[in-house]
Amino acid sequence: MKTKTPLKQLKLSVPTEETTISSFLTASGTFHDGDLLLNQKGLRLISEEKEPRSASNKELDFEFSLEDLEAIKVIGKGSGGVVQLVRHKWLGKLFALKAIQMNIQEEIRKQIVQELKINQAAQCPNVVVCYHSFYHNGAISLVLEYMDRGSLVDVIKQVKTILEPYLAVVCKQVLQGLVYLHNERHVIHRDIKPSNLLVNHKGEVKITDFGVSASLASSIGQRDTFVGTYNYMSPERISGKTYDYSSDIWSLGMVVLECAIGRFPYMRSEDQQSRPSFYELLEAIVDSPPPSAPPDQFSPEFCSFVSACIQEDPGKRSSSLELLSHPFIKKFEDKDIDLGILVGSLEPPVNFPR
């Protein structure tokens, strides 16, 4: 009889280099930045009156600490940190644990604080749930919802292309998440890409990774900072101009087109070995028309949807709310398309011990 290999208890390494954020650490080992307080017991936001506010109402109906979790294996990397699959020792529930060592630059620290605040406030079925967050042993840890079919990257590796009915279901869920971020949270995600759109066996699609997101004071605000993955950047972002929520729409259009044709839209063919470099992509965006869906391969509704997203002029792009009513989305709403049938039949990206 084969002996089951015991799982290792989760241990987070302490940074070996001198941290650059000592001014943000209190004597008690609490990470303190503005109105955010984070320690090994969890996270709290402090109001302007300095009165404690209740923790995230998305917490599970039981309390736990990092010591209650056991590591299974590394499943990926997020902005600034490693993501592990972990299991609660007593209940058996799986989570994704994102651990971020804090010997980092000032700009990255600000991004992490931003991610913590967005995760703390997010209440949307199409945004990955953050159950708990901790600061301990020189690392910030986020206990996130585990999406057991990985990301759209993992789906595409197996199915090569996603058919229009399933793409409509994917688009609708991502758009619902973007409507929440744009209209309710006043947040530009700034890094919409296949690896940041997670799926589970039930066919749920959720947006994750807010390490480079930008909060805006109003719904008409603009940003001019350069962060995120350049492959999916809008023309105004990659060329260093100001941008707004519509930059996320360009990125969504690029993701959807890639899922449909099975290759990055700026790659000339499937045989091309690597994606274009930053300068090649910049040149293509400046000198060439935006990518589009081939009309001889896709429906007019799908071609129209892609075009509504991938417009060089950001003012001509549809908003996330407008796209929810697009004919491509409406075309399949009454068809009872079950994305779970597609992703549920795929191999999980992580084979963990049972």
LOMAR-591762 format. One line per field, with one value per residue (C-alpha): y, x, z; residue number from 0. Coordinates in steps of 0.02 Angstrom, whole numbers, plus 50000, padded with zeros to 5 digits. Last residue first. Example, Ala and Ser with C-alpha at 12.3 -4.5 7.8 and 13.67 -1.06 7.14 Angstrom:
BEGIN
py	49947 | 49775
px	50684 | 50615
pz	50357 | 50390
resi	1 | 0
***
This chain:
BEGIN
py	50706 | 50768 | 50915 | 50909 | 51091 | 51152 | 51049 | 50941 | 51003 | 50933 | 51055 | 51199 | 51162 | 51097 | 51234 | 51363 | 51314 | 51404 | 51418 | 51488 | 51637 | 51746 | 51690 | 51831 | 51960 | 51959 | 51976 | 52103 | 52221 | 52256 | 52210 | 52312 | 52473 | 52443 | 52404 | 52563 | 52563 | 52623 | 52776 | 52896 | 52783 | 52820 | 52668 | 52562 | 52382 | 52364 | 52407 | 52318 | 52158 | 52168 | 52206 | 52055 | 51948 | 52010 | 51991 | 51807 | 51742 | 51658 | 51757 | 51919 | 51899 | 51978 | 52142 | 52206 | 52395 | 52477 | 52485 | 52619 | 52669 | 52502 | 52404 | 52519 | 52504 | 52315 | 52305 | 52420 | 52316 | 52154 | 52054 | 51885 | 51736 | 51587 | 51643 | 51486 | 51538 | 51685 | 51873 | 51894 | 52057 | 51968 | 51846 | 51673 | 51552 | 51650 | 51663 | 51669 | 51801 | 51905 | 51898 | 51949 | 52094 | 52157 | 52147 | 52249 | 52383 | 52387 | 52408 | 52564 | 52630 | 52658 | 52807 | 52854 | 52990 | 52967 | 52861 | 52778 | 52608 | 52685 | 52783 | 52635 | 52516 | 52392 | 52205 | 52160 | 52294 | 52201 | 52327 | 52493 | 52662 | 52807 | 52935 | 52919 | 52999 | 53042 | 53047 | 52925 | 53021 | 53003 | 52866 | 52706 | 52629 | 52444 | 52378 | 52251 | 52216 | 52034 | 51945 | 51953 | 51809 | 51684 | 51554 | 51398 | 51282 | 51201 | 51365 | 51509 | 51649 | 51805 | 51878 | 51755 | 51801 | 51988 | 52139 | 52232 | 52413 | 52374 | 52550 | 52578 | 52692 | 52563 | 52569 | 52615 | 52553 | 52405 | 52345 | 52371 | 52281 | 52128 | 52122 | 52141 | 51991 | 51888 | 51940 | 51913 | 51735 | 51690 | 51767 | 51674 | 51511 | 51543 | 51606 | 51453 | 51457 | 51417 | 51303 | 51193 | 51136 | 51281 | 51400 | 51345 | 51364 | 51540 | 51579 | 51555 | 51410 | 51277 | 51264 | 51447 | 51459 | 51609 | 51711 | 51715 | 51864 | 51859 | 52009 | 51958 | 52011 | 51874 | 51915 | 52032 | 51952 | 51955 | 51862 | 51804 | 51891 | 51843 | 51844 | 51974 | 51914 | 51885 | 52064 | 52133 | 52213 | 52323 | 52231 | 52168 | 52348 | 52405 | 52263 | 52289 | 52474 | 52435 | 52316 | 52449 | 52575 | 52450 | 52422 | 52609 | 52619 | 52475 | 52305 | 52206 | 52165 | 51985 | 51956 | 51792 | 51752 | 51604 | 51518 | 51427 | 51249 | 51191 | 51033 | 51086 | 51049 | 51085 | 51222 | 51184 | 51287 | 51317 | 51440 | 51608 | 51694 | 51882 | 52056 | 52055 | 51874 | 51715 | 51541 | 51375 | 51340 | 51178 | 51100 | 51216 | 51190 | 51320 | 51334 | 51417 | 51560 | 51602 | 51558 | 51631 | 51548 | 51608 | 51653 | 51834 | 51929 | 52061 | 52131 | 52190 | 52311 | 52490 | 52550 | 52733 | 52849 | 52988 | 52980 | 52797 | 52654 | 52501 | 52335 | 52181 | 52015 | 51938 | 51927 | 52115 | 52243 | 52422 | 52530 | 52711 | 52783 | 52640 | 52534 | 52358 | 52294 | 52210 | 52277 | 52408 | 52480 | 52452 | 52584 | 52675 | 52508 | 52499 | 52476 | 52308 | 52255 | 52100 | 51924 | 51936 | 51813 | 51654 | 51602 | 51428 | 51322 | 51153 | 51022 | 50893 | 50714 | 50594 | 50458 | 50285 | 50168 | 50000
px	49676 | 49847 | 49847 | 49850 | 49852 | 49793 | 49635 | 49606 | 49460 | 49284 | 49223 | 49287 | 49171 | 49019 | 49039 | 49018 | 48835 | 48745 | 48560 | 48517 | 48420 | 48574 | 48660 | 48618 | 48607 | 48795 | 48833 | 48692 | 48776 | 48678 | 48821 | 48932 | 48846 | 48886 | 49069 | 49081 | 49088 | 49248 | 49238 | 49308 | 49459 | 49510 | 49607 | 49450 | 49465 | 49313 | 49168 | 49263 | 49269 | 49082 | 49045 | 49146 | 49051 | 48882 | 48929 | 48969 | 49146 | 49259 | 49228 | 49215 | 49394 | 49390 | 49483 | 49656 | 49679 | 49743 | 49933 | 50066 | 50046 | 49986 | 50113 | 50256 | 50211 | 50200 | 50370 | 50440 | 50370 | 50425 | 50306 | 50247 | 50356 | 50369 | 50259 | 50181 | 50006 | 50020 | 50047 | 50052 | 49965 | 49803 | 49887 | 49840 | 49693 | 49574 | 49429 | 49525 | 49642 | 49494 | 49419 | 49583 | 49612 | 49434 | 49455 | 49615 | 49529 | 49389 | 49513 | 49581 | 49402 | 49408 | 49525 | 49686 | 49818 | 49956 | 50114 | 50114 | 50070 | 49925 | 49846 | 49860 | 49775 | 49883 | 49858 | 50037 | 50106 | 50066 | 50029 | 50099 | 50132 | 50054 | 49946 | 49777 | 49609 | 49458 | 49280 | 49205 | 49276 | 49417 | 49495 | 49569 | 49707 | 49739 | 49917 | 49909 | 49726 | 49751 | 49586 | 49433 | 49310 | 49232 | 49110 | 49089 | 49053 | 49224 | 49310 | 49377 | 49504 | 49530 | 49699 | 49800 | 49699 | 49734 | 49654 | 49798 | 49745 | 49601 | 49532 | 49435 | 49288 | 49221 | 49040 | 49044 | 49215 | 49245 | 49065 | 49042 | 49208 | 49149 | 48987 | 49091 | 49197 | 49039 | 48960 | 49121 | 49143 | 48963 | 48981 | 49144 | 49054 | 48928 | 49067 | 49180 | 49340 | 49504 | 49652 | 49545 | 49683 | 49807 | 49661 | 49584 | 49748 | 49774 | 49592 | 49642 | 49650 | 49516 | 49502 | 49473 | 49532 | 49460 | 49599 | 49694 | 49810 | 49977 | 50090 | 50267 | 50402 | 50365 | 50179 | 50056 | 49886 | 49742 | 49578 | 49436 | 49485 | 49349 | 49389 | 49281 | 49134 | 49014 | 49046 | 49082 | 49255 | 49295 | 49439 | 49505 | 49513 | 49601 | 49727 | 49764 | 49796 | 49914 | 50004 | 50017 | 50086 | 50218 | 50266 | 50296 | 50401 | 50513 | 50513 | 50579 | 50398 | 50381 | 50211 | 50121 | 49965 | 49874 | 49746 | 49619 | 49556 | 49439 | 49491 | 49403 | 49539 | 49700 | 49635 | 49715 | 49838 | 49873 | 50015 | 50032 | 50203 | 50221 | 50244 | 50102 | 50044 | 50143 | 50076 | 50018 | 50149 | 50109 | 50010 | 50043 | 49954 | 49840 | 49788 | 49952 | 49907 | 49763 | 49579 | 49411 | 49247 | 49094 | 49208 | 49253 | 49162 | 49103 | 49280 | 49334 | 49232 | 49291 | 49403 | 49384 | 49523 | 49398 | 49462 | 49414 | 49534 | 49539 | 49575 | 49671 | 49711 | 49777 | 49956 | 49956 | 49879 | 49823 | 49764 | 49708 | 49873 | 49999 | 50028 | 50103 | 50093 | 50243 | 50211 | 50348 | 50256 | 50303 | 50276 | 50440 | 50529 | 50469 | 50632 | 50667 | 50846 | 50877 | 50847 | 50658 | 50573 | 50510 | 50329 | 50301 | 50149 | 50155 | 50214 | 50091 | 50119 | 50159 | 50029 | 50106 | 50068 | 50000
pz	49896 | 49846 | 49723 | 49533 | 49481 | 49310 | 49329 | 49174 | 49072 | 49070 | 49201 | 49094 | 48948 | 49040 | 49171 | 49034 | 49028 | 48885 | 48928 | 48755 | 48821 | 48850 | 48689 | 48569 | 48709 | 48736 | 48550 | 48530 | 48656 | 48816 | 48934 | 48818 | 48870 | 49054 | 49017 | 48914 | 48725 | 48642 | 48531 | 48662 | 48682 | 48501 | 48439 | 48453 | 48511 | 48622 | 48505 | 48365 | 48466 | 48496 | 48312 | 48255 | 48380 | 48320 | 48137 | 48171 | 48156 | 48028 | 47868 | 47968 | 48035 | 48210 | 48218 | 48264 | 48269 | 48110 | 48095 | 48119 | 48303 | 48371 | 48268 | 48319 | 48503 | 48486 | 48404 | 48538 | 48681 | 48601 | 48493 | 48556 | 48523 | 48406 | 48262 | 48190 | 48245 | 48127 | 48121 | 48309 | 48354 | 48400 | 48523 | 48463 | 48471 | 48359 | 48483 | 48647 | 48573 | 48516 | 48691 | 48773 | 48652 | 48677 | 48866 | 48855 | 48751 | 48880 | 49024 | 48938 | 48930 | 49118 | 49096 | 49010 | 49002 | 48875 | 48892 | 48720 | 48795 | 48890 | 48748 | 48630 | 48754 | 48848 | 48823 | 48780 | 48899 | 49059 | 49197 | 49252 | 49170 | 49266 | 49174 | 49258 | 49222 | 49326 | 49256 | 49382 | 49527 | 49654 | 49550 | 49617 | 49513 | 49497 | 49486 | 49627 | 49592 | 49546 | 49508 | 49397 | 49407 | 49287 | 49353 | 49247 | 49393 | 49374 | 49414 | 49310 | 49334 | 49229 | 49280 | 49174 | 49018 | 49032 | 49116 | 49197 | 49222 | 49342 | 49335 | 49496 | 49532 | 49657 | 49602 | 49417 | 49359 | 49475 | 49477 | 49290 | 49265 | 49362 | 49264 | 49105 | 49154 | 49181 | 49016 | 48919 | 48982 | 48939 | 48766 | 48743 | 48780 | 48640 | 48524 | 48533 | 48635 | 48546 | 48587 | 48703 | 48820 | 48825 | 48804 | 48970 | 49065 | 48997 | 49037 | 49218 | 49339 | 49338 | 49527 | 49568 | 49749 | 49842 | 49917 | 50081 | 50058 | 50149 | 50183 | 50226 | 50349 | 50476 | 50485 | 50403 | 50370 | 50248 | 50255 | 50143 | 49979 | 49854 | 49668 | 49578 | 49473 | 49617 | 49678 | 49850 | 49846 | 49997 | 50079 | 49912 | 49849 | 50007 | 50005 | 49820 | 49848 | 49992 | 49875 | 49739 | 49864 | 49919 | 49736 | 49715 | 49875 | 49823 | 49902 | 50048 | 50096 | 50042 | 49963 | 49996 | 49894 | 49969 | 49858 | 49965 | 49987 | 50125 | 50218 | 50377 | 50505 | 50413 | 50299 | 50132 | 50032 | 49846 | 49838 | 49750 | 49746 | 49757 | 49683 | 49558 | 49557 | 49532 | 49508 | 49578 | 49710 | 49802 | 49943 | 50090 | 50256 | 50336 | 50518 | 50565 | 50447 | 50561 | 50567 | 50611 | 50562 | 50465 | 50321 | 50296 | 50159 | 50281 | 50281 | 50452 | 50555 | 50569 | 50707 | 50756 | 50703 | 50660 | 50481 | 50480 | 50518 | 50403 | 50484 | 50425 | 50509 | 50669 | 50605 | 50572 | 50456 | 50489 | 50344 | 50366 | 50307 | 50299 | 50455 | 50452 | 50630 | 50711 | 50887 | 50870 | 50721 | 50539 | 50404 | 50435 | 50414 | 50233 | 50138 | 50218 | 50248 | 50145 | 50210 | 50198 | 50315 | 50234 | 50251 | 50319 | 50278 | 50363 | 50242 | 50177 | 50222 | 50079 | 50073 | 50094 | 49950 | 50000
resi	353 | 352 | 351 | 350 | 349 | 348 | 347 | 346 | 345 | 344 | 343 | 342 | 341 | 340 | 339 | 338 | 337 | 336 | 335 | 334 | 333 | 332 | 331 | 330 | 329 | 328 | 327 | 326 | 325 | 324 | 323 | 322 | 321 | 320 | 319 | 318 | 317 | 316 | 315 | 314 | 313 | 312 | 311 | 310 | 309 | 308 | 307 | 306 | 305 | 304 | 303 | 302 | 301 | 300 | 299 | 298 | 297 | 296 | 295 | 294 | 293 | 292 | 291 | 290 | 289 | 288 | 287 | 286 | 285 | 284 | 283 | 282 | 281 | 280 | 279 | 278 | 277 | 276 | 275 | 274 | 273 | 272 | 271 | 270 | 269 | 268 | 267 | 266 | 265 | 264 | 263 | 262 | 261 | 260 | 259 | 258 | 257 | 256 | 255 | 254 | 253 | 252 | 251 | 250 | 249 | 248 | 247 | 246 | 245 | 244 | 243 | 242 | 241 | 240 | 239 | 238 | 237 | 236 | 235 | 234 | 233 | 232 | 231 | 230 | 229 | 228 | 227 | 226 | 225 | 224 | 223 | 222 | 221 | 220 | 219 | 218 | 217 | 216 | 215 | 214 | 213 | 212 | 211 | 210 | 209 | 208 | 207 | 206 | 205 | 204 | 203 | 202 | 201 | 200 | 199 | 198 | 197 | 196 | 195 | 194 | 193 | 192 | 191 | 190 | 189 | 188 | 187 | 186 | 185 | 184 | 183 | 182 | 181 | 180 | 179 | 178 | 177 | 176 | 175 | 174 | 173 | 172 | 171 | 170 | 169 | 168 | 167 | 166 | 165 | 164 | 163 | 162 | 161 | 160 | 159 | 158 | 157 | 156 | 155 | 154 | 153 | 152 | 151 | 150 | 149 | 148 | 147 | 146 | 145 | 144 | 143 | 142 | 141 | 140 | 139 | 138 | 137 | 136 | 135 | 134 | 133 | 132 | 131 | 130 | 129 | 128 | 127 | 126 | 125 | 124 | 123 | 122 | 121 | 120 | 119 | 118 | 117 | 116 | 115 | 114 | 113 | 112 | 111 | 110 | 109 | 108 | 107 | 106 | 105 | 104 | 103 | 102 | 101 | 100 | 99 | 98 | 97 | 96 | 95 | 94 | 93 | 92 | 91 | 90 | 89 | 88 | 87 | 86 | 85 | 84 | 83 | 82 | 81 | 80 | 79 | 78 | 77 | 76 | 75 | 74 | 73 | 72 | 71 | 70 | 69 | 68 | 67 | 66 | 65 | 64 | 63 | 62 | 61 | 60 | 59 | 58 | 57 | 56 | 55 | 54 | 53 | 52 | 51 | 50 | 49 | 48 | 47 | 46 | 45 | 44 | 43 | 42 | 41 | 40 | 39 | 38 | 37 | 36 | 35 | 34 | 33 | 32 | 31 | 30 | 29 | 28 | 27 | 26 | 25 | 24 | 23 | 22 | 21 | 20 | 19 | 18 | 17 | 16 | 15 | 14 | 13 | 12 | 11 | 10 | 9 | 8 | 7 | 6 | 5 | 4 | 3 | 2 | 1 | 0
***
